[in-house]
Amino acid sequence: MSLKDILRERKPAIVTKWFETVVATYHEETRGPLRKAKAQFANPVGFNLAEGLDGLFDAVLQEMLPDTVSTSLDVIVRIRAVQDFAPSEAVGFIFQLKRILRDELGPEAAAATGAAAELAKIDGVIDDLALFAFDLYMRCREKIYDLKAQEARTMTFRLLQKAQAMADKEE
């Protein structure tokens, strides 16, 4: 049995552990509501995290290029980009998958034929995914800063208009 077959069999447990690891990065009071991931409209963040991680795990096993999984990754990264996370915290959840895979596989990984090579290949896919996630994160943050700068310009322009109107009245 190949390593990927073992991982496919254990997908529900792996994705659940990955989801719990991501949820653990949030504040204590936020964790409970996030775990109710089944409610798409009542809990969009938890739902999108769960769905995104599920899609990312499938993509890792299929060795898909990061840009082909941008939908699953984009949803998660956009959520984390607007929250109070440092860049390393925002995309670090991807690297946590490596540890989860090794914990889940345990000694079976060594027994699988060609396991070391397969695991190294999966690690490479995860690394590429993390780099792509960082690029997405930076684009999201740049967009946020652009929006804030535009808002500041608009507010300044309005204040100048009011000041000019008041000056015109005084004359």
Order of alpha helices (4+ residues) and beta strands (2+ residues): alpha-alpha-alpha-alpha-alpha-alpha-alpha-alpha-alpha
